[in-house]
Structure formats: structure tokens, C-alpha cells
Amino acid sequence: MLIFFVYWYAILSFLTVDHDMSNIKKFFYHKYALLISLYCTQFMGIGFIYTAVPAILRQENVPLDQISYVYAIGLFWAVKFIWAPIIDSYKIGKFGRYRDWIMLFQSLMVATLILAAIFEMPEQYSILLGLFALFAFFSSTQDIATDALTFSSLKENERGAGGAIQTIGAMLGNLIGAGLVLTFYHSFGWFGSLLILAAMTSFSLFHVYLSRHIVVELCDDSIRSIDYSRLCKFFNHSKNVSWLFLIVIFYIGLSTSYVLVNPMLVDFGWSLEKIGLVSSFLGSVFSILGALVIALIVRHLGKKTAILIATTAVLFSTLSLLLPLYFSQHDWALFLAVILIFIGYGGGSTIVYMGMMDNCTQDTAGTDFTLQFSVVFIFGFIASGISLSQAEVYGYSAVLIVSACTSILLLIYLYFYKAF
């Protein structure tokens, strides 16, 4: 947790415009700190489910096709645009429309993790899958409100930092949920690990309450009719369609490789502790660094150059994963592949989030952002599931070659893409 705090402080200092962080209280109450906290605690549980659980199941000799069921819970994240207009239209308390929704679903996330702790893994895997699905619904709804709060709280010239905040928060959550918890899984076991996750997820509840007067929501808190027509109007603009096509191709290439990393490491004989350290812990650190570097590149060279660099990193990471399959299984080759994958993921996600915010409007920020995210997530979810199931049939190398080809096609498309 000390590492978590130091890293958080360093990131916030980098993103803060005035760099005036003279005391801990001012740091804690800064809106950037609140947003990082929300994204971090939101992704701790998801990171554990998506990254640590497959590794735990694989170590218990569960087949890859059964492990792929874990990724089915992503359906809630894929279709959350269906109830996003409800979050945009109603308020349920007195602290602001989005903050009240956040506190409600953050509490439900904590309760679900505590409940999941009492069941056994993998003996009661089917029951846990149901709880994972419930957690995914709660966290995806919290994400709708958090994205809308982020958009409404940041000025237009702060959206670059906002995109980095979303990536950084997610990677910090992954670092803790999938990295630290997996690293010490043998010490705490399933019950202890889930209780630790629940305790850390509850942190943002206190942060949101204490910061209720710091972040100002620039939207009308009155109850409005639910506008589902906004979902269709978004696709009437050719720029929006071309943008969605670009980010879908990017995430298909990235997801195809990303989902195979931990099962591959297990099959190469790596322990859960080693996977947690390299894949989740160091990988998350390098994703954060990638997000910060890409934010600087965007500022000085533009979004197109930045996403070209991120896509190239993803391509090389995919190719590097082929090295241990055909040439050598030295740890340095696997380590290099993991680092490159996370650098590309962190940098690419930052640009994607920035672009999504540029395509949002004030009154329907939650719906606009969620619609874009859902489209991308649906294709990423499908690619992840297919990758795992086909890797069981055709092997890792065939899936990785398809992923590399996807990244090459994206680089060609980016060359002609002018909407940036």
C-alpha cells in the first residue's frame, strides 16, 4: 500500500497543472485524486476476476474453454449503454446525480466481494461465476456514473489528463487486484484475498463522501425523461463511425494477445507469485508509464502519432510472444512481451479515452461515453473469448499470428485516417 500511495502521489503531481501539492489534505481533496481513486477501486475487483482468476483456475488444471466462461461476465460491460440513459436522467440523493449513483454501486461491489469470499474455488466455480456476473453489473454501472462525473468535472483543456487518469486508475486497480493479491494468494487464500479486495474497494466510499464539495458537476440535477434516441443519433455522423471503427480494430488486436498472457505463463511453468509480479504488477506499472508518455506525445506531436506508436508497441509485443513458442523459452523473452503489451495497452487506452470524451455532450455524458465504450468492449469481449477457445484447439501461435495481422491492418488504416 505504501507503493500504491507513492505512485499515486507521483502521478497526481505530474497531471496537476499548477503542481502545487503542499500538503496531504490538499492532495487528498484534489479532483484528480478522487477520479483516480474511483477508477482504481472500480478495477481492482475486475482485474482480479479477469487476470488472477484465470491463472488460479489454470493452476488447478481447469481447461481453457471453461476458463473462458470468466470473460462472459463482460457482457454487462458490453451492454451497459442500455441503462446509461437512466444514470444521466435521475438522481437518487443529495450529493449530486453521479456521485450518489457511484456511492450506491460502490457499496454493492464491496458487498458482493465479501459474499464471494465464503465460497470455494474451484469447487464452487459455477456459483462464483454468478457472483462475478453480479459484480460486473455493479462495477459497470458505477463506471457509467464515474465517466460522466469525469467529463462534467474536467475543463476541455484537461481532457488529456482525464484520459491518462482513466488509464492510470484502471492500471493501479489491476496492479493491486491482479498483481499484489495474486502475488500473495498462497499466503491469504481465496477467503483472505477477497476480504482484502473488499476492504480496499471500500476506500472510494469515504473518498467520495469527503470530497463531495470539491468536484462540481456541471449538469442539471433535475429529473428528465430518458432519451434513448441519443443512442441512434450518435451514429448519424460519419466521423463518429470512423472513430469507432479505428478503436474497435485496436482493441481486437490488443485483446487477442492480452487474454493469452497469463495462461501462457502458467503453461511455461511460471508460479502464480511470479505471474503476479511480472504480468500484473510490473505490467501495470509500465502501462501507467505508457499512459504518461503517450499523454506527452499527444500534447507535442498529436493523437495520430501517439496511437501509431502505441499500435506498433502492441504489434511488437505480439510478435515477441511468438519467440518462446518457436525459439527459446527464456524468461527475458516472456518478460519483454509482457512489458510491451502493457505499454501499448496503457498508451492506446489513454488516446481512446481522450477521443471518447471529445465525442460527449454535457447533458448526456454518461450515455455518449458508455455507448462508445460498449461498442469497443463488445468486440474486445468477443475477441477474448474466441482467442482462448481457439488457442485450446489450434494453439497459441495461430491466435497470435491473427493478432499481429490485425495490428498491421490497423497501422495501414491509421496511415489514411485524417479525423484526428
Residue, then its C-alpha position, 0 to 999 in steps of 0.5 A: m500500500l505504501i507503493f500504491f500511495v507513492y505512485w499515486y502521489a507521483i502521478l497526481s503531481f505530474l497531471t496537476v497543472d499548477h503542481d502545487m501539492s503542499n500538503i496531504k489534505k490538499f492532495f487528498y481533496h484534489k479532483y484528480a485524486l478522487l477520479i483516480s481513486l474511483y477508477c482504481t477501486q472500480f478495477m481492482g475487483i475486475g482485474f482480479i476476476y479477469t487476470a488472477v482468476p484465470a491463472i488460479l483456475r489454470q493452476e488447478n488444471v481447469p481447461l481453457d474453454q471453461i476458463s473462458y466462461v470468466y470473460a462472459i461476465g463482460l457482457f454487462w460491460a458490453v451492454k451497459f449503454i442500455w441503462a446509461p440513459i437512466i444514470d444521466s436522467y435521475k438522481i437518487g440523493k443529495f450529493g449530486r446525480y453521479r456521485d450518489w449513483i457511484m456511492l450506491f454501486q460502490s457499496l454493492m461491489v464491496a458487498t458482493l466481494i465479501l459474499a464471494a469470499i465464503f465460497e470455494m474455488p474451484e469447487q464452487y466455480s459455477i456459483l462464483l461465476g454468478l457472483f462475478a456476473l453480479f459484480a460486473f453489473f455493479s462495477s459497470t454501472q458505477d463506471i457509467a456514473t464515474d465517466a460522466l462525473t469525469f467529463s462534467s468535472l474536467k475543463e476541455n483543456e484537461r481532457g488529456a489528463g482525464g484520459a491518462i487518469q482513466t488509464i492510470g486508475a484502471m492500471l493501479g486497480n489491476l496492479i493491486g487486484a491482479g498483481l499484489v493479491l495474486t502475488f500473495y494468494h498462497s499466503f491469504g487464500w481465496f477467503g483472505s484475498l477477497l476480504i482484502l479486495a473488499a476492504m480496499t474497494s471500500f476506500s472510494l466510499f469515504h473518498v467520495y463522501l469527503s470530497r463531495h464539495i470539491v468536484v462540481e458537476l456541471c449538469d442539471d440535477s433535475i429529473r428528465s425523461i430518458d432519451y434513448s434516441r441519443l443512442c441512434k443519433f450518435f451514429n448519424h455522423s460519419k466521423n463518429v463511425s470512423w472513430l469507432f471503427l479505428i478503436v474497435i480494430f485496436y482493441i481486437g488486436l490488443s485483446t487477442s494477445y492480452v487474454l493469452v498472457n497469463p495462461m501462457l505463463v502458467d503453461f511455461g511453468w511460471s508460479l502464480e507469485k511470479i505471474g503476479l509480479v511480472s504480468s500484473f504488477l510490473g505490467s501495470v506499472f509500465s502501462i501507467l508509464g505508457a499512459l504518461v508518455i503517450a499523454l506527452i506525445v499527444r500534447h507535442l506531436g498529436k493523437k495520430t502519432a501517439i496511437l501509431i506508436a502505441t499500435t506498433a508497441v502492441l504489434f511488437s509485443t505480439l510478435s515477441l510472444l511468438l519467440p518462446l513458442y518457436f525459439s527459446q523459452h527464456d524468461w527475458a523473452l516472456f518478460l519483454a512481451v509482457i512489458l510491451i503489451f502493457i505499454g501499448y495497452g496503457g498508451g492506446s487506452t489513454i488516446v481512446y479515452m481522450g477521443m471518447m470524451d471529445n465525442c460527449t455532450q454535457d447533458t448526456a455524458g454518461t450515455d455518449f461515453t458508455l455507448q462508445f465504450s460498449v461498442v469497443f468492449i463488445f468486440g474486445f469481449i468477443a475477441s477474448g473469448i474466441s482467442l482462448s477457445q481457439a488457442e485450446v484447439y489450434g494453439y497459441s501461435a495461430v491466435l497470435i499470428v491473427s493478432a499481429c495481422t490485425s495490428i498491421l491492418l490497423l497501422i495501414y488504416l491509421y496511415f489514411y485516417k485524417a479525423f484526428 
